[in-house]
Amino acid sequence: MVFVVIQQNATDPDNVYKALAGAVDEAYTLSIASNGHAFITSVSSVGILRALETLTQLFYQLSGSPDVYSPYAPVFISDAPKFTHRGLNLDVARNYYAPSDIMRTIDALSWNKFNRLHLHATDGQSWPLDIPSLPGLSEKGAYMASLSYSPAVLAEIQEYGAYRGVQVLLEIDMPGHTSSIALSYPELITAFNVQPDWYTYAAEPPSGSLKLNSSAVYDFLGKLWDDILPRVRPYTAYFHTGGDEVKANAYLLDETVRSNDSSVINPLLQKFVDFNHAKVRAAGLTPIVWEEMLLDFNLTLGADVVVQTWQSDEAVLKTVQKGHKALVGNYNRWYLDCGHGQWLNFYPASFQQFYPFSDYCSPLHNWRLIYAYDPLTNIPANLTHLVLGGEVSMWSEQTDPVNVDDNVWPRAAAAAEVLWSGAKDAEGRNRSQVEASPRLSEWRERMVRRGIQAGPVQMVFCTQNGTQCAL
């Protein structure tokens, strides 16, 4: 008889499933003796989860047989993550994902040793999140009455993640990307659905931003935060308040501002962010914002605020130089939605300008590019501790439940290995894609076997012949 001995060497803290980055030790040891007996040790239950996942990956099934075997015994593994925040940002506002889709994604994240699922929960196109104290938001803002997450469903998703070592954190993006609020509270939104010149006022149609100097907006925000924050607090240490792609021109149409001048707008944005972050902190959570609030609008953010970067490696460097913890996710490397062509249509007058209709971050970022990206690029050694890790982003303009598995996996798995093991090997060289390719291809097969419709890494010939498909 073969057995597995599991030993946890410390007691989990009370907040083990909703801890801040780095507060839970995910390191583990795993050994398999020559007789097949396995031994696992860790100081945390999350480390045990990571070890058990590794254990399953050491075994294979004999072709045409129910028997399984491992070619690796005896083996000893001592393993720990390089980065403490390893996440996927999933946009559930532009297209809706059923809870089962999100839970399936959580399963795959756990298998890949990710520990964060960032749900981009609301946007200008829809508001698929029930707020009982503000029922009109989802009643009028969701695409359909059934395409919204109730408090019970949201709690179920977050709890599902907690039991799998994946902390599910929420983002309600603002003050931009908020035009869906106008469907129930039109008095709160400026520059709503300007046509045809929406691009002057927003990054995407429909245009619309929360007004910046309106007491009604602050009354709304107070009610919103008092509703949602206590409900997510049991499951996460963080709340993301957005802040990306704010277009100052929107405030030319805001009767409470009537300006796009930074000297007018920035103090109002400061007050806006300060109010929101005070609410987040009062609920016992840590704020996250997109980089623009710090780097474009030069706001003063609390020392606790985590800044999510996306536009460049320089943005990461500037963030940590300002003393803030940073999340990495350069759109030229780690955006999973790129390379599928424009989702916008073009009138004859702009046809030639945009032909052949590449999207803003084309080409598609294949797994090799994702695998080659180092989150610590150009970060001096004395500041690397401020880079908590990063996220790959799956924006959903052209992704929905039908193709989400194929768009996320196995490319996200390449980022998972970088975030767990680092982009460099023990000699300081970029990890070899030639060596990684057979492993990733095999791992794709394991994910498919477990119900994830992950796309192929390479053709079967390459998988069966080691490193022959290399140049």
N, C-alpha and C positions, 0 to 999 in steps of 0.2 A: 504494500500500500504506500502511495506517495502522498505527502502532506505538505501544507503551507503553514509556517509559523509566523504570526504577525505580532510584533511587539511595538507598542507605542510608549515612548520613554518619558513622556510628560503629559500633563493634563491640558486639554485645550482651553484657551481663554474663552470667556463667555461670548465674545464677539467673533469667534473663529470664522464664521461664514460671511461676516460683513466688516471685516477688518480693513484698515488702511493698508496701502501697498507696503509690503515688507514686514508687516506686523505678525504674520504667520509664517513659520519656517516650513517650506515645502520640500526640503532636502530629505533624502531617504537612502537607505542601503538595501540592496537586494542580492542574495546569493542563491545559487542552485548547486547543490552537491552532486557528485557523480551518480548517486543513487536516485536523483530526481527530487529529493526533498528541497523545499524552498524556504528561505528565511528573509523576512522583511522587517526593517526597523525604521522608525521616524519619531520625531518629537510631536508630530501633529497628525490629526486624522486626515488633513489634506495631503500631507506627505505620503500617508498610507495609500490614499487614492491614486496618487501619481505612480507609486511603486506597483500597485496592482495592475495599472494600465501597462506599464513596462513589461510586467510578467506575461501578460497575454500576448504581447508582441514577440516574445521569444519562442513561441510555439507555432507549429505548422500542422496542417492536416495532410495525411497521406492521400495521394491521388486515388480516387475510387474506393476510399476506405473511411470509416468513421474515426479511425485512430489518429491521435495527435502525438507529436514528438517535438523535442527541442534538440538542435545540434550543438547547443552552446554549453552544456554542462561538462565540467564544473565551470561556473562563471561567478564573478563578483562585480557588482556595479555600485558605485557611490556617486550620487547624482544630485544636482541642485540647480535652480534656475539662475540665469544671468540677470534677468530683469524681473521686477516684481509686479509689473502691470503688463499683461499679455492679452490683448483683446481684439475683438471684432466689433466694428461699428455697423449695425444693421439698420437701415432706413425703413421703418415700417409705416411711414406717413404717405410717401408718394405711391406706393402700392401696399396693400394690406396683406399680412401673413397670418394665417390661422394660428392659434396657440400651438397646435400640433407641429406646424412648420418651425416655430421658434424653439419648441422643446427638442425637436430632432436636431436643430442646429446646436443647441446646448450640449446634447449628447456628443456630437462631433467635436465641439470645442473641448470638452473634457477629455476625449480620447487623444487630442492633440496637445494636451497640457496647457491650453489657454486657461486663464482664470478670470476673464472679464467678458461680458456681453453688454455692449453699450447700445441701448435701443434709442435711436433717433425717433422719438415718439410722435412729434407733431411737426407740421410745416405749413407752408402757404397753400398747398394743394388740398390737404385734408387734416382733420383733427380727430384721429381714431382713438381717443382716450376719454373714457367717461369720468367726468368730474361732478359728483352728485350735487354739490352746492352751486354748480354752474351747468345745469343739464343741457342748455342750448348748444354748448360747444360741440359735443358729439352728435346731438340730435340733428343739428343743421350742418355741422362741419365734417362729419364722416361721409364717405362716398355713398354708403347705404346704412340704414339703421342697424343692420347686423354686423357691419364692418367696424366694430369698435371694441376696445378692451375694457371690460367692466372691472371694478375694484377687485372682485373675487378672482377673475381670470388673471389680472396682473399679479396678484399675490401668489397665485398658483405657479405662474411662470418664474417668479423670483424664488419661490421655495424650491422649485424643481432644479434651478441652477445651484442653489445653496447646497443641496445634497450631492451635487456633482463637482463641487469645488469651483463653480463659475458664478461669480458675483454679478448679478444683473442690475445695471445702473441705468437711470432714465435721463433723457435730455428733453426738455421743452425749450425749443429754440426761440430766442427773442433778443432784441426788439424787431429785427428783420425776420423774414420767413413766417409771418404771423397773419397773413391775409385771410386765412380760414376763420379767424376770430370774427371778422367783419360780418360773416353770415348770421351770427347771433348777436353781436355787439358792434354794430357799424360805427358807433360814435367813438370807438377806441382806436380806430385804424385810419391812418393817413395814406394817401396815394393808392387807394384801393382799386385794383383791376383797371389801371390806366391802359387804354388800347388806342392805337396799335403800339405806342411808344413805351411799352412796359419796361424796356431795358434801361431807360433813364432812371428808373426808380427802384429797380429790383434786379436780382441776379437771374430770376426765373419768373415766368408768369404763373399765377396772377400776382401783380405787384401789391404791396401793402405792408406797412410797418406800424407797430404800436406807437401812438403819439408819445412825445417825450416830456411834455410839460403839462400833463392833464391829471387833475386829481381823480377823475373817474378811472383812469388807467391804474393808479395806485390802489384804489379801492378794489378793482378787479384783481390785481396781483395779490393783494392781501388775502382775498377770499380763495384764490387759486392755491397759494402756498399753504394756507391753513388746512386745505382739503388734502392735497396730494402728499405733502412732505411727511406727515405722521404715518401715512399708509405705506410708504416705501422704506421708512427708517428701519423696520425690523430686519431688512434683508440686504442693506447696502450701507457703505460708509460715505457714499458720494452722491451728489446731484449735479447734473450738467445744465447750466443756464444758457447755453448757446453763445450767440454773439458774433457769428460769422456773416460775412457778405452784407453788412449794413451799408446802404447807399445814402449818403448825406442828402442827395437831391429830394428824397422822399419828404424831407422836413421843410422844403420850400412850400409844400402843399399842406403842411400841418399848421392849422391856425393858432396853435399854442406856441409855435416856434417861428415860422416864416423865414427860415434861413438855412443855408447849407454851409455856412462858415464854421470852421472847426472851433473858433473861439467862442461860438454860441453853443454848438452841439456838444462838444466834449464835456463841459461841466454838467450838462443835462444827462449825458450818458453816464457820467461818474455817479450822479445821484441815483440814477436808475439801477445801475449794477450794485451800488452800495446797499440799496434797499433790498434787492433780491438776495444778495449774499448774506445780509443780516438775518433774513428769514431762514435761509438754508442752515446757517450756523445755529440759530436758535432751535432748530429741529434736530441738532446733533449730527449734522452732515457736513461734509467738506465740499466746497464749490469747485466746479470745473468750468472753464470757459474756452472758447476758440481763441486763437492767437490774435485776431484783429483787435480785441479789446485792449490788449497790452501793447501791441506793436504798431498798429495803425492809428488808434485813437489815444494812445499813450495814457491810459487810465492807471490810477494807483490802485493796485489790487492787494488784498491782504496776503500776508506771508504764507497762509495756508492754501491759497488758491492754486490749483493745478491748471496749467495752460496746455491745451491741446493744439499742437502745431500741424500744419498741413501743406503750406505753400512752398517751403524750401528748407534745406539744411541750415541756411543762414538764420531762419526763424528759430530753430532749435537753439542755436548758439546765442542769439540775442536774448532768448527767454532765460536761459540758465545764467547768462551774464548779469541779468537783472535779479538773480537770486531765487527764481521760481522753479518749482518742479515742473518738468516738461514731459509730455507724451509726444511720440514721434509718429508721423504717418504721411510722409511726403507724397503728394498726389502723383508725382511723376514716377513713383516706385510702388506704392502700396495701396493705390486705389484700384479696386477690383471691377469697377464699372466702366473703365476706359476701353477704347478701341472697338466699340460696337457701332460707331458712327453717330451722327447727330440724331437726337430725338426731336429736335425742332424741324419745322418745315420752312421753306424759303420761297418768298414771292419772286417773280421773274427779275425784279430790280436787284435783288441780292443773290440771285442764283449763282452767277459766275464767281462772286466773292467767296462763297462758301463751298463751291464744288471742289473736290468730290465728297464733301460733307463729313469730313473727319470731326470727331468730337474734340472738346477742349483739351483732353489729356490723352489723345491717341499717341502711339498705337497701344493695342492691348498689352498689358504688363504680364508677360508669361512668368512661370514659376522661377526661371533662371534669373531674371531681373530682380524679382522679389527676394530670392535667396542671396543675391549678391549685395543687397543693400545693408549697410552697417548703420544702425541707429546712432552710433557714436561718432559718425563722420565729422571731423574737424572740431570735436569737443575736447578741450584741454583736460588733462588727467585730473586736475583739481576740481573740475566741475561735472565729471561723469556721474557722480552720485546723485545729481539732480535730475538725470534722465531716468524716470521711473520705468520706462519701457515704451510701448507703442501699440497702435491699433492698425489693422487693415480695415478699409472702409468699403462697404457694399451699399452704394447709393442705388436707389430703386427706380430711376426714371425708365429703365428698360429691363428691369428684373422683377419677377414676381414668383409666387410659389412654384410655378412650372419649371423655371430654369435657375432658381437660386442655388441649388446644390451644385450644379455644373459651374456656375459663375464663381462660387466661393471656393469649392474644393476641386482639385488638391492644391490650388495656388496658396490658399491661406495656410496650408500645412507647411509650406516653405518658410513663411514668416514665423510660424510657430517654432520651428527649429532655431531660427535666428534669435528669437526672443528668449528661448529656453537656454540655448547653448552658446549664444553669441555668434557674430558673423565671422570671427577669426578662429583658426585652429590654435593648437598649443604653441605653434611656431610663429603665430601672428600673421599668418597668410589667410586670404579669403578661403572659406571652405570650398572644397572641390565639388563642382556640379557633376563631374564625371562619376565621382564616388557616390554622390547623393542620388543621382537619377535612378539607379536600380532600387535603392531603398524607398524612394518616393513612389515609384511605380508599384512596388509590392504593397506599400501602405495604402495606395489608392484601392487596390484589390480588397484589402481588409475593410476599408470603409464601405465599399460597395456591398460586400458580404453582410455588413451590419446595417444596411438600409439607406446609405447615403449615395445619391446618384452623382458621384464625383466623375468629372471628365478624365479621359485618359492622359497619362503622362507621355507615353510613347507607344509605338506599335508592339505587338507581342514579341516579334523577333528580337527587339532591343532588350525587352525584359528578360527573355530567355537566354540572352548571350552576353550578360555582364556589361562590359564597357566597350563593346564593338561599335556602338553607335556614337562615336566621339570623333572629333576632328581636331 
